[in-house]
Amino acid sequence: MKKKIFIAIDVLLILLSVTPIGLVLYDCINRAINGVSPWGDGYGLDYPGMIYGYEAFRYEFRFDVFWGLAIFGIPWACLILTTIIFTVFTVMYAKNNK
């Protein structure tokens, strides 16, 4: 019973660790398809309206990574580290308690 609880917690931690990556990729793909209105980043006040495709993907990815790492980087890194340590612990616990 204890082993199942550890595995369930480990799966939840892995899902919580991977979710931000999926959200960033979803946002970038959505902006590449629907377009993004750039500001700054060399466009200044004279931006060409909406940009699409790879340039929009790259623009949104840089924006999300910059602000995401600036605001959520340290807690996310701690979550990744906790997940790795807990996964190793769960594997060792599951091996020893068959």
C-alpha positions in Angstrom: 0.0 0.0 0.0 2.8 2.4 0.9 4.6 1.6 -2.4 1.5 2.6 -4.4 1.2 5.9 -2.5 4.9 6.7 -3.2 4.4 5.9 -6.9 1.3 8.0 -7.1 3.1 11.0 -5.5 6.0 10.5 -7.9 3.7 10.5 -10.9 2.0 13.7 -9.7 5.4 15.4 -9.2 6.5 14.4 -12.7 3.3 15.8 -14.1 3.7 19.1 -12.2 7.3 19.3 -13.5 6.4 18.8 -17.1 3.3 20.9 -17.2 5.1 24.3 -17.5 7.1 23.0 -20.5 3.9 22.0 -22.2 2.2 25.3 -21.5 5.1 27.3 -23.0 5.1 25.1 -26.1 1.3 25.4 -26.5 1.6 29.2 -26.1 4.4 29.4 -28.7 2.5 27.1 -31.2 -0.7 29.1 -30.7 1.1 32.4 -31.3 2.8 31.0 -34.4 -0.5 30.0 -35.9 -2.6 33.0 -34.8 0.1 35.6 -34.8 1.6 37.9 -32.3 1.9 41.7 -32.1 5.5 42.4 -31.2 6.7 45.2 -29.0 10.3 46.1 -28.4 12.8 43.5 -29.5 14.1 45.7 -32.3 10.7 46.5 -33.7 10.4 49.7 -31.7 7.2 51.6 -32.3 7.4 50.8 -36.0 6.4 47.1 -35.9 4.9 45.5 -39.0 1.6 44.5 -37.4 1.2 40.8 -36.6 4.0 38.3 -37.2 3.4 34.6 -37.9 5.2 31.4 -38.2 8.7 30.6 -37.0 9.4 34.2 -36.2 6.3 34.5 -33.9 7.2 31.1 -32.3 10.7 32.3 -31.6 9.5 35.7 -30.4 7.0 34.2 -28.0 9.4 31.5 -26.8 12.1 34.1 -25.9 9.4 36.2 -24.1 8.0 33.3 -22.1 11.5 31.9 -21.2 12.8 35.3 -20.1 9.8 36.1 -17.9 9.1 32.6 -16.9 12.7 32.0 -15.7 12.8 35.4 -14.1 9.6 34.8 -12.1 9.2 31.1 -11.8 12.7 29.7 -12.5 13.8 29.0 -9.0 10.6 27.4 -7.7 10.5 25.3 -10.9 14.1 24.2 -10.5 13.4 23.2 -6.9 10.4 21.2 -8.1 12.5 19.4 -10.7 15.2 18.7 -8.1 12.6 17.4 -5.6 11.1 15.2 -8.3 14.4 13.7 -9.3 15.3 13.0 -5.6 11.9 11.5 -4.9 12.0 9.4 -8.0 15.3 7.9 -7.0 13.9 7.3 -3.5 10.8 5.7 -4.9 12.7 3.4 -7.2 15.0 2.3 -4.4 12.0 1.8 -2.1 10.1 -0.2 -4.6 13.1 -2.4 -5.3 13.7 -3.2 -1.7 10.0 -3.8 -0.8 8.8 -6.2 -3.5 
